[in-house]
Each structure stands twice: as C-alpha cells, then as structure tokens.
Amino acid sequence: VAPYVGYMRQDAVFRPGEALSQAVVGKLLGRSAERIVTVNAHLHRVSNLWAVFRRPGTNIHAAGLFSSRVRALQDPLLIGPDEESAPWVEALASAAHVQGVVATKQRKEDDRVTVDLPEGLEIKDRDVVFFDDVLSTGNTAVALARAVTRRRPRSMRLYVAHAVCADAAEERVRAAGIEEIVSSNSIEHPTNGVDLAVPIAEALGSLRVQSV
C-alpha cells in the first residue's frame, strides 16, 4: 500500500540523461509485491497500474471524498488545470452535483506555467475550487488563481489528493489569493482534511475476498 507513488510523475524523459523513473520504480515494486494499492496515481501516458507494475492494482480515486466540502459552498465551480485532471474533476463534479470545467495549461519551464480558461465561463461571485492530483511547486495553482481573480470570484480554494508542497508552495498559493487548501492524508501535512483510511481499508478488504 503506497498512497502516493511520486515516481509515477516522471513518465517520460523530458531532458537528456533523465531516468524514466515510472518504469524503473514500477519494475522494482512489481517484483516486491503481489498487488499494488495506491491513490490517484499519475496515469497520463499509461492506461492502468498493470502497465507500470505488471501486477494487479487498485487505484483509489480521492475526488469523491471532497464532495461534501464542495456542496457546502455558494454556487461552486470546479476547475481543473489541464486535460490530465479531467477525470478527477468529472468525478468530483458528479459526486457533488456541481459544474466542473478544465482549463488549458502550458508549462514553458518548471517554474513558468500559463493557463487559459474556457470561453464564456461565469465566475463572478462564485466559490471557485481548483482540483488537482498534486500540489508540488504551486505554480499551476498560482496561474489559475491569477486567471480567475480577474473575473471577481467570491472565493478561491484548492483541493488536492497529494500535498507534496515543495519549496514554500503553500505560501505562494495563499499569497495568490487562495484562502483554503485541503488535501488528503496520503502525505502528512497541515492541509490534510480528507481521510483515506476507509477507501484503503475497503480496497484491502476486497483483496482478502478475492484471495479466498
């Protein structure tokens, strides 16, 4: 059980000399386990966990666990930063019965990100929630906040499955006007507000049933 497998994000060689960490660590863990249980694995360039680990796996989706928080907001709007976030935004929007959209992101450098919002999107006086799998550097969330702020939202929040929070990311995000950050406890962090114990226990219970 590995709620956050960080090496999944290195799913391509972006610069000469880099390791394809997803494949390397996937092979290592696959040799050591009969089954893999994780949360919101980064599967942008592969279709499922089997393609990485060559073992059966359960990829728990944390999105629905945030639904009660979203429903408590005023005319909430979910925004995902890019097409990779579309499945998670759709799952949370469906569970909370609210509108969800996906922006278009361009990463020019590690610390340079731009986003474009869908045309005709009504944002004024709405509680906006950005939803993503990982808060790492915070650059994507800051870019989203800048784009949304111009349209005068009522509030802005960031919900993420994994709070990596490297290099003062939390401080940057809050400085951009995002008033609340909520993460699952896949990584221990002060922003933890969603508990993964039940879905992980359910996944492990299903493994026992399957092994009978």
Steps between C-alpha positions, in 0.01 A plus 500: 500500500657827385247786509736726305745355247687816402715331236190451285524864390829444317324313220722624216857614441458876482874584487799295382645290781184476710383162626155376406419466870146367452634195316798445734304524825204318349723203424653512850165508680348248263769248591436556871120489523214279391263796465527879510257734680551873445307827472454719193801356319639709216385300196525762228702293255389151608150362529516318834724380785568166330686683224746633761530225762401187307295406803129538584431837656237722659518870417278676755349826379487757780282749312166391642627540857503877451135518387346607832738796518404608149127470563532733802622788278298771329438431130827304477701460181767230464798573278771253406829636364535277192368197314681266740272621780181445300412156647544625857303820439222302334487255793483778761250706301277194464522411871429858610246575223677819391654642183852391414727624221861454393746773404779477243850503650837567341815429701780702343754422774483332841409837655311657207139394451218668312133399495206596281146466633210378283322779315173633641564361849294677768720560804387825663377456860547121492703282736771356275674174585816396317541121507819316411686183592813667643603830655875497436654840418170686500570663165194353330268606783645852496445527124140385541443748782630788290274409210193465723563808717446729203141371478418586864411169667344493846783276624771263378598165648744225406420132560769243421552130550870529589660790689866478398542874564862547397689831515249707698218404263230549764613856570502587128152360451354691793671820385320463165164538678406136555346506845477128571712197409368151575688178429454134574728338756693300242791720612496641854459877478318779690255533206370143547122503519395182321566159654590208273470233769156373394563464124839338566342260751227420247765432235687268736175328593427435134846345467424254780171407339668445166769280657248255652 
